[in-house]
Amino acid sequence: MAGEAVNTATSGISAKLSKSQIAYQWIKARISDGTFSPGYRLVLGQIAQELGVSPVPIREAIRLLEAEGLVTFERNVGAQVAMVDESEYQHTMQTLALVEGYAAALAAPTLPAEALARAKELNDELAACLEHFQPSRFTALNREFHRVLFGTCPNPHVLDLVERGWNRLSGLRTSTFSFVPGRAHESVREHRVILELLERGAPALELELAVREHRLATLDAFLAYQAGRH
């Protein structure tokens, strides 16, 4: 059974690799795709059970990832995925708050009814995720929700700036929702406020500020978490 677990969980990885190398590639792949996001605790026993090996090769894999700066080890906390560059994240979020708020305001007059309906569906899915929280899925749905809101922005330069901001966040491998789960509940609530503004055709500035404050609230949650760690 143990051998089967290794083969299933590490499909596509060469059988010639050692168990520690297999574990290393398996963990690294999940850090890269956001499944294990910054701040995610790497519990040796759980990973060992999933791969069908002892904790020893998992420990060796984590040491390799720590040497690469992808994993950190803290006393009384254990191993966890390394946090993002705080200043880079802060600057990206501040910029994105400005340009995405403006993009959403520009897009609102041309947002078709089906797009608004889709945004509501996505927020309902986000709300459903809260019961059995999965940060990576929540983050993916959240991005899709926001893309619907600014997708019809008629200014290609503004739209390009928004997409660049989102891509930079992806490059930082960050999801505040992974280490501040309470922020996810607040985010869903704030989405509902934004949707209500769109439904009643609120003034562009009111909508712009709501989207901007929504983005900055996520940044504030991240900064508060970071402050609590120091």
N, C-alpha and C positions, 0 to 999 in steps of 0.2 A: 504493500500500500504506500509506503514512504517513497519508493522509487517512482510509483505512478504519480504521486503528488508533484515531484520534481519535474517529471516530464510534462505534465499538464500545465503547471503554472509557468514553466519556462519554455513553452513551445517556440521553436525557431532559434533557440540558443544552442550552439554546438555542444554535442555530448562529450567532446574532448576537453571542455573546460572543467576546472575543479569546482567543487561545491561553493567555495568562497567566491570564485569568479562568476559563477552563475548567479549567486545571491547579489553580488555587486552590480551586475548588469540589470538584474530584475528591479532592484531598488532604484538604481539610477534612472531607468526608463520611466518609473512612476514619479520620480521627482521632475523629470523633463516634461511629462505630459500633464502635470498639475494634480495628479491623483494624490501624491504626497506633497502638499503645498507648504510654504514656509511656516515654521512653527509646529508642523505635524510631528507628533512623538513616534519614534521608531521603537516599538516594543519587540525586543529580540524573540521572546517566546512565541508571539503571534506570527511573526514573519517566518520563524523556523517551522512552525506547524503548517503554515500555508505552503511552504516549499517542500515540506516533508524531510527536513534535515535537522541536525542538532543545532543548538544556539552558537556553537563554536564558529562555523563558517560565516554565520550572520555577523558575529562580532568582528571577524576579520574583514568582511565586506564594509562594515561601517567605519572601520579604521581607515580603509582606503578612501572612502568618500569624505571622511573628515580631513584627510590630507589634501584633498582637492578643494576643500572649502564648501562642499555641498551639505555637509552635516556638521553639527556642533555637539559637544558633550558638556553638560552642566551638572554640577553636583546637586543632588536631590531632585534633579529633573530627568537626567538620562540623555539619550541621544535624540536629537530632533533635527528636522530639515532646517538648514541655515536660513536665517531671516534675510530679507532684502536690504539693499542699501537704503537706509532711512531717508537721506537727503534726496536721492534720486526719485524715490517713490513719492515723497512730498512734493517735489517740483512737478512731477508728471501729473499728479492728481490736481494740483492747483491750476495748472494749465488746462487740463481736461475739463475742469469745472467751468472755466470761462468759455472755452470753445464749444463744448457739448451743449451747454445751456443756450448759447446763441444759435447753434445749429438746430436744436429742437424747436426754438421759437420761430425760426425761419421755415422749418418744415411743417409746422402745425397747420397753416392754411391749406396746404396741399395734401395733408395726410388723409388717405382714403378711409372710408368707413371700415373696410375689411382689415386694414392695418391696425386701426384702433381696436377692433375685435380681437385680432391676433395678440396684441399687447395685453389685453385683459386675460386671454387664455394663458399666456406665458406667466403672468403674475399669479394666476390661480395655481399653475404648476409649481411656481416658486413657493407659494403658501403650503402646498401639499408636501413639499420637500422638508418643511420645518419639522414635521413629526418624526421622520427618520432621516436626520440631517446628513447629507453628503456634500461636503464643501465643493468638490470638483464639479458635480452636477449643478449645484446651485449657481456657481460662478458662470458656467456655460449658458444656463438659462437666463441669467441676469444680463449677460452680454447680448444675447439675442433680443431680450426685451428692449434694451437701450438702442440697439441698432434699428429696431422698428421705429422708434421715436424720431431719430434723426435721419433715417434713411432717405427721405424725400427732400432733404435740404437742397435748395436750388443753387446754392453757392458752392461750386466744386472745390474752391480753395479752403473754405471753412470745413467742408466734409473731409478733405484730405488731412487737415490738422487733427480732426477728431479720430480718424482711423489711425493716424500715426501715434496718437496718445494711447489708444487701446492696444496697439501692437507693442508699444513700449512697455505697457503693463504686463503683457503676456511674456515679454522677454525677461521681465523681473521675476517671473514665476510667482507672483503674489496673489493671494486672495485673503483679504482681511477676514472674510467669513470663516476661514479655517481656524483662526485662533481667537476670534471674538464672535462666537456663535450668536450672541444676543443681537449683534448688528444685523443679522439676516432678518430677524423679526421686524426690526425698525425699518429696514429697507423695503420690505413688502408693504408696510403701512405707508411709507412715503411714496411708493409707486402708485398706490390707490389715490393719493392726493393729486399726483401729476395727471393721472387718468381722468379724474373729475374735472380738473382745469381744462383739459383737452375737450372733454364732452360738452362743457358749457361755453366753449369758445372764449376762454379768459384772455385778457390782454397779453400781448407778446411778452412784455416785460415781466409780468407776474409769473408766466410759465418759465421764462428764462431763469428767473431768480429761484424758483422752486427746484428746477433741475440742478442749478449750481449748488444750492444749499444741500441737496441730496448727496451730491458727490463729495462736498466738503465734510458732511457728517460722517461719511465712511473714512475719510482721512483723519478726522478727529478721533474716531474710535481706534484707528491704528496707532496714532501718536500716544493716546492714553494707555494703550496696551504696552507700548514700548517703554513709556515712562515708569510703568508699574514693574517692569522687569529689571530696572536699574536701581 
